[in-house]
Amino acid sequence: MRTVLWIGLCVGALAAAVAGARSLRARQDAQALTREATLALRAPFERAPELGRLPATRALQLLERAIELHPSDEARALLAYAQALEELQKGRLDQATRALARAERALPHDAEVSVLAAALARARGRSPDAFAQVRNVLAHDPQHGRARVLACDLALDADDPDAALALLEPLIRKHAKIGSLYGRRGLAREALGQERAALADFTRASELDGALLEPYINRGRLLSKAGRARDAEEAFAQALDRSQDPDAWLGRGLARVAQGDLAGGRTDIEQARERAPAQPEPLLALADLDAREQDLSSAITRYRAALVLTPSLAVAWLKLGNALTRDRQLNDARDAFQRALVLDPGLGAAHNGLGAALMALGQDDAAEQALATAAALDKTDPNPLLNLALLRTRHGDRRGAEDARAEAALRAN
């Protein structure tokens, strides 16, 4: 009997020892997983200058496994932060907001959580809240890299390129190998009219980090603006090597059109339209091609479709008015030009189009006023003056017509 009892005690002790060892091993494994997740979520600035580069999904997997092995307050708190970050990265803002609330309760006064809160506020269009969060972080840690980057983005959103540059320059001096910083500086310099310097920044950004898409697109956009269509086409093609982004398709299409390749350009623009059906820009570009190829009916249909998507585009109303004028739908053209001018009263081309439509409708007094306004708004465009010359000739004002033609000739030169 004593032997049986002794054996039982030994077996029990051994089982307890095994269970204790397993518990200790589970705790140690959980701690190791939590440390690994922490390193991922608190990655150095050089490795992850923006929140979007933090490996949230990987950290989430590590923390879920850690909690399965051995729950802890630290792992649960980090899990809420990782969940919020992952949801933001995936664009699921409502889910991110709920997870962020849990993270803020678990990690009060945490700088990384505050930066995430600012990024989420920006994504929701609440810039004042985002600014407040970022300012709070920078007040305690002026050198916090991801907070400075987000503050720069907010400054660019607010059309304050000087503030963006003030935030970026110290970062670039300290972290000269981070390509995305140069991309942002390029945007700031472009906003300040420093287009050559901006182009150099976009080029430098892509050289430092070939995985970045935006510098190639921005470089192509600036090259197109400078009339360097062939170079722009190459930049957009490099962007397409990295992503089938609709902006890259649209940019390359427009660059091809600028070189006279209308068929190739149309193919690319149609790819952009397919990938971004809710965006008006591909529709407008296709409508422009239709108008260029004398297919006014298709052009008018596409301009109207673009305006259904975004009714506030003054330039789309202007283009619609021009197409309607060419199609002799003069009353509708007049209405389109007037809609453009409600949205942008300083749009000289719309005043000119309105004047031409009114002149064709026989409303000469209103036409003269619109054309005079167009001529005053854009002192480089000869067209309003040529239209004025026609109108004055109609009324027998030979001297006025000659003066208008002479001034138009000066502008044409």
PyMOL commands that set and color helices and strands:
alter all, ss='L'
color gray80, all
select helices_A, chain A and resi 2-41+51-53+56-69+73-89+93-106+111-123+127-140+145-157+161-174+179-191+195-208+214-225+229-242+246-258+262-275+280-292+296-309+314-326+330-343+348-360+364-377+383-394+398-412
alter helices_A, ss='H'
color red, helices_A
deselect
rebuild
show_as cartoon
